[in-house]
Amino acid sequence: MINTLSEELIAQFHIFLENKFGFSYKYENINELLDRLTPAVKAFGFTDSKTCIEWLLENPIQQEQIEILARCLTIGETYFFRDINSFKVLEEVIFPSIINKRSNDRNIRVWCGACCTGEEPYSVAILLHQLIPNLKDWKISLLGTDINTLFLQKTKQARYKEWSFRSEIPELKKRYFTKNSDGQYLLNPEIKNMVDFFYLNLVDDKYPSLTNGTNGIDVILCNNVFIYFSEQQIANVTKKLAQALIEGGYLIVASIESSFIQHPDLRPCRIGNTIVFKKESSSNIKTIPQTTSSTALTINHTPAFKAIASSEIKLASPSTSNLDILKLWYLEGHYKMVIEFIEKLLKNENETEFLKNHSQEILLLIQSLANQVKLSQALNWCDKAIEINKIDPAPCYLKALILQELHDEQGSIHFFQRTLYLNPNFALAEFSLAVLLSRKGVNPEAKHHFKNTLKILESHHPSDILWEADAMSAEKLTKMTKNLYTIWYE
Ligand SMILES: C[S@@+](CC[C@H](N)C(=O)[O-])C[C@H]1O[C@@H](n2cnc3c(N)ncnc32)[C@H](O)[C@@H]1O
């Protein structure tokens, strides 16, 4: 496509792409970008890219348009055990150490943040299958997310061509795949079933979140995506990934991307030839207020606290309530601070009264504990909250999510159902139940819950914010529901 765009329009479009997707198109060749855009121009009903770009810049963008653009602009280059050095570090150092430490709890949580067509998370699944002999006794949570819905659809088929095995792994190929008559390789179900896939835009979507399982992660792989991102968006995404990691967890990026990672809580560690980033939080509270009234807090001004400069400004305001402070801390990923703060408040108040009068604080406490993988404590608070307010669906919903993390599927289904009994319009409970039942293979019931989710969402305006869904918009949850329905059933 020939470029007829003014420099100003190109500059504005670059900013748009950076804000929505993270991409830094310091394109030498704008024609290359316009070529990639061609299918989207057609899909949006235009005949020329200039009018299409002007339209995109002038109108609020819908989730569907984001997805169409993502399909055109993302690059789906991946293969099994791609960065062999990282996989070696996982195999020889990181996973053995986690497995050793968790011999009692027996749980591991891994997230591939730009999983493309699935080769990377499935490689992790194969690795864990090899490393843990009694895998059935473990709770493995392996999540793959990506912005490109076509890639995500391919993950479900788990059917790969020879080209996906470029890193020479003949033994693994033989052991874990079955060759089809068409020459393609089908991944064995025992590995396939270990991974869950979701749509997630690293730049725009909310995480860490109990809702999509991006909380309390031991290892995040985010390989070969930062190379496409601007510096500012790398910093934005790194901050959120650091929040999603458990203390002592690891972020792994492709070797060429390691120089991009700079965050006070992520310490670069060299293991062999590979650099990985270990979460070691530097933040600490010096003093916690003694009363429940709005009080200025004394905070250590370590580098990590530069990140919460916004909360310091708010703290200075006399009208700031404890709940506002806690929400800010929660949003900034300072879960330990939230927990310590509420525990301190609880020391000065009757627990029952506190549960009655501070249900929002208790929900933040539960979510913070869950994000720190203190699941039995989180469950304990859910039970107390449910006991005090039997008609509140929110703690039931959180309990269902936590039971799901504990792989107690029956318990989880029970509490999703109870949530829906208390509030039949709780879209996210319908959605989560649909996903859980799909995973269990209970298809007709799962489809029914997917449809119910969409029905509930129809009663919302697309821009309505669903507070129980980490402030996701109704439009976004609608798209996510449709995407997952397609991945599972079409
Ligand atoms: C080159 S592939 C890397 C795949 C895999 N991680 C690997 O290293 O083999 C880049 C992936 O990043 C995804 N991606 C790009 N921008 C993204 C965003 N904003 N959020 C989530 N995924 C994104 C693309 O869809 C693509 O699947």
PDBQT file of the ligand as one rigid body, heavy atoms in Angstrom, charges set to zero:
ROOT
HETATM    1  C1  LIG A 501       6.852 -13.239  18.774  1.00  0.00    +0.000 C 
HETATM    2  S1  LIG A 501       5.506 -13.873  19.654  1.00  0.00    +0.000 S 
HETATM    3  C2  LIG A 501       6.297 -14.612  21.027  1.00  0.00    +0.000 C 
HETATM    4  C3  LIG A 501       5.663 -15.892  21.450  1.00  0.00    +0.000 C 
HETATM    5  C4  LIG A 501       6.348 -16.637  22.579  1.00  0.00    +0.000 C 
HETATM    6  N1  LIG A 501       6.318 -15.877  23.797  1.00  0.00    +0.000 N 
HETATM    7  C5  LIG A 501       7.762 -16.995  22.213  1.00  0.00    +0.000 C 
HETATM    8  O1  LIG A 501       8.690 -16.360  22.716  1.00  0.00    +0.000 OA
HETATM    9  O2  LIG A 501       7.965 -17.898  21.428  1.00  0.00    +0.000 OA
HETATM   10  C6  LIG A 501       4.818 -12.378  20.323  1.00  0.00    +0.000 C 
HETATM   11  C7  LIG A 501       3.434 -12.601  20.924  1.00  0.00    +0.000 C 
HETATM   12  O3  LIG A 501       3.089 -11.454  21.679  1.00  0.00    +0.000 OA
HETATM   13  C8  LIG A 501       1.702 -11.227  21.522  1.00  0.00    +0.000 C 
HETATM   14  N2  LIG A 501       1.410  -9.826  21.887  1.00  0.00    +0.000 N 
HETATM   15  C9  LIG A 501       1.778  -8.694  21.252  1.00  0.00    +0.000 A 
HETATM   16  N3  LIG A 501       1.303  -7.608  21.894  1.00  0.00    +0.000 NA
HETATM   17  C10 LIG A 501       0.633  -8.062  22.972  1.00  0.00    +0.000 A 
HETATM   18  C11 LIG A 501      -0.104  -7.436  24.022  1.00  0.00    +0.000 A 
HETATM   19  N4  LIG A 501      -0.235  -6.104  24.082  1.00  0.00    +0.000 N 
HETATM   20  N5  LIG A 501      -0.664  -8.214  24.954  1.00  0.00    +0.000 NA
HETATM   21  C12 LIG A 501      -0.561  -9.576  24.897  1.00  0.00    +0.000 A 
HETATM   22  N6  LIG A 501       0.106 -10.229  23.930  1.00  0.00    +0.000 NA
HETATM   23  C13 LIG A 501       0.700  -9.482  22.980  1.00  0.00    +0.000 A 
HETATM   24  C14 LIG A 501       1.469 -11.529  20.048  1.00  0.00    +0.000 C 
HETATM   25  O4  LIG A 501       0.124 -11.754  19.749  1.00  0.00    +0.000 OA
HETATM   26  C15 LIG A 501       2.353 -12.749  19.867  1.00  0.00    +0.000 C 
HETATM   27  O5  LIG A 501       1.642 -13.923  20.093  1.00  0.00    +0.000 OA
ENDROOT
TORSDOF 0
